[in-house]
Amino acid sequence: RLLLLFMIPNLSDDLYRFIWDGQLTWHGIHPFAQIPSYYAFEGMPSFLSMELFELLNSKEYFTVYPPVSQFFFMVTSAVTGGDIFWSAVIFRTLLIGAEVGSYYLLKRLTIIQGIDPRRISWYWLNPLVILEITGNLHFEGFMILFIFLAILLVLNKHIWMAGVSMGLAIGVKLIPLLFLPVIWKQLGTKAF
C-alpha cells in the first residue's frame, strides 16, 4: 500500500473525475448540475482545464458519485488546488487510513464472533483489494469501513448509530442499498 503512495493510477482513470467534481464543488458549482462537456462548449471556468477535461472518461455523463464521496473530492481539491499528482497522494492517504480502520474493525468483529483474527490477512493482504482500493483509488475502501462499523454497532445494540454509519456507506457508494432487504429481515421492521 505504501509503495503505491506516490503513483498515478494506470488501471483506472476515475481520479480525473474525482478532481473535476472536487474542483466544481470547491468553487461553488454543484457537480450534479451539468455534464463535463457542457463546460467545454459553454466556457471552461478558470479553475478547470482542457487538459483535465481531455483525461475524463465520462465527458458526456453526469457524475455517479454520491455526496460523501463528493465531500472527499472537494476537501482534496481545496488542499491541492486540483493538482493531479498531489490529489492522487491525498486520495491514497485517505484510503489507506480507511483500510487501517477497516482492519481494526474487522479484527474486533472476528473476536466478537469467535473467529480466529488471523483470518483477516485473507482480506488485508488480498492483491485485488490492495490494487483496487489503494492502487486505483476506488472509494469502496470508505464504503467497507462504514459497513464494518455499522455491523459492529448493530452487534453492540447501537442501532441508530449503525443506521448513520450505513447511511455514510451509501453516501460513498450506492452498492450498500442492495443490503437493505437483508438488514430489514435481520433487524425487524421496528429496528429497521
HELIX and SHEET records of a PDB file:
HELIX    1   1 LEU A    2  LEU A    4  5                                   3    
HELIX    2   2 ASP A   14  TRP A   26  1                                  13    
HELIX    3   3 PRO A   36  GLU A   42  1                                   7    
HELIX    4   4 MET A   50  LEU A   55  1                                   6    
HELIX    5   5 PRO A   67  THR A   80  1                                  14    
HELIX    6   6 ILE A   84  ILE A  112  1                                  29    
HELIX    7   7 PRO A  117  ILE A  120  5                                   4    
HELIX    8   8 SER A  121  TRP A  124  1                                   4    
HELIX    9   9 PRO A  127  VAL A  129  1                                   3    
HELIX   10  10 ILE A  130  GLY A  135  3                                   6    
HELIX   11  11 GLU A  140  LEU A  155  1                                  16    
HELIX   12  12 ILE A  159  VAL A  172  1                                  14    
HELIX   13  13 ILE A  175  PHE A  179  5                                   5    
HELIX   14  14 LEU A  180  LEU A  187  1                                   8    
END                                                                             
